[in-house]
């Protein structure tokens, strides 16, 4: 019972699988050559969308324009938006139009939210 007998069917040594060695080395080289940290695809898309959005600085002119747009009826805001969609400019003009569209979109969203809130109140509590 104390003697260990080597079976004739046992493998003499562990077989080294060299089938994927080239792929493993290529993957290692690629990981080491990566230019920065890994960013998930959804985060990368969000960063690209933020980079495409126009950069607006707060200024008295912007506040005045936004206040004017908020005072306009919603149908006029839609007409202004349609007029901006028709314009096709290149270079700096394209950036200005994109900024104008962004400000107009913000104004329309705020206006629609204000109208939805006003319509959700009972008639006796609505502002005059």
C-alpha positions in Angstrom: 0.0 0.0 0.0 2.9 2.3 0.4 4.4 1.9 -3.1 3.4 4.5 -5.7 3.2 3.0 -9.2 3.5 5.2 -12.2 0.8 4.4 -14.7 1.9 3.8 -18.3 -0.8 6.1 -19.6 0.4 9.2 -17.6 2.0 12.0 -19.5 5.7 12.3 -18.9 5.5 16.1 -18.4 3.1 19.0 -18.7 2.5 20.0 -22.3 3.3 23.6 -23.1 0.6 25.2 -25.3 2.5 27.6 -27.6 -0.5 28.2 -29.9 -1.3 31.8 -28.6 2.2 33.0 -27.6 2.4 35.6 -30.4 -1.1 37.0 -29.5 -0.2 37.2 -25.8 3.1 39.1 -26.6 1.3 41.4 -29.0 -1.4 42.2 -26.4 1.3 42.9 -23.8 3.1 45.2 -26.1 -0.1 47.0 -26.9 -1.0 47.5 -23.2 2.5 48.9 -22.5 2.3 51.3 -25.5 -1.2 52.6 -24.5 -1.0 56.5 -24.5 -3.1 57.0 -21.4 -5.6 55.5 -19.0 -8.5 53.5 -20.3 -11.7 55.5 -20.8 -15.0 53.5 -21.3 -16.8 54.2 -24.6 -19.8 55.9 -23.0 -17.5 58.3 -21.1 -15.5 59.0 -24.3 -18.7 59.8 -26.2 -19.7 62.2 -23.4 -16.4 64.0 -23.5 -16.6 64.3 -27.3 -20.1 65.8 -27.1 -18.9 68.3 -24.5 -16.0 69.3 -26.7 -18.4 69.9 -29.6 -20.7 72.1 -27.5 -19.9 75.8 -27.9 -18.1 77.4 -25.0 -20.3 80.3 -23.7 -19.0 82.7 -21.2 -21.4 84.6 -19.0 -21.6 88.2 -20.1 -24.2 91.0 -19.9 -24.9 90.5 -23.6 -25.7 86.9 -23.1 -27.9 87.6 -20.1 -29.8 90.3 -22.1 -30.3 88.0 -25.1 -31.5 85.1 -22.9 -33.9 87.4 -21.0 -35.3 88.6 -24.4 -35.7 85.1 -25.7 -37.5 84.0 -22.5 -39.9 86.9 -22.9 -40.8 85.8 -26.5 -43.8 83.5 -27.1 -42.9 79.9 -27.8 -44.1 79.9 -31.5 -41.8 82.9 -32.2 -38.9 81.0 -30.6 -39.6 78.1 -32.9 -39.6 80.5 -35.9 -36.2 81.9 -34.9 -34.9 78.4 -34.4 -36.1 77.4 -37.9 -34.3 80.5 -39.3 -31.1 79.5 -37.6 -31.3 76.0 -39.1 -31.5 77.5 -42.6 -28.2 79.4 -42.2 -25.1 77.6 -43.5 -21.9 79.3 -42.7 -18.3 78.1 -42.5 -15.4 78.9 -40.2 -16.1 81.3 -37.3 -19.6 81.9 -38.5 -20.4 78.3 -38.0 -19.3 78.5 -34.4 -21.4 81.6 -33.8 -24.5 79.9 -35.2 -23.8 76.9 -33.0 -23.6 79.2 -30.0 -26.8 80.9 -31.0 -28.6 77.6 -31.4 -27.4 76.5 -28.0 -28.7 79.7 -26.3 -32.0 79.4 -28.2 -32.3 75.7 -27.2 -31.8 76.6 -23.5 -34.4 79.4 -23.8 -36.9 77.1 -25.5 -36.4 74.4 -22.9 -36.9 76.9 -20.0 -39.9 78.4 -21.7 -41.5 75.0 -22.3 -40.9 74.0 -18.7 -42.4 77.2 -17.4 -45.5 76.8 -19.6 -45.9 73.1 -18.6 -45.7 74.2 -14.9 -48.2 77.0 -15.4 -50.6 74.6 -17.2 -50.3 72.0 -14.5 -51.6 74.3 -11.8 -55.3 74.8 -11.1 -56.8 77.8 -12.9 -57.2 79.8 -9.7 -53.5 79.4 -8.9 -52.1 80.3 -12.3 -50.0 83.5 -12.6 -51.8 86.4 -14.4 
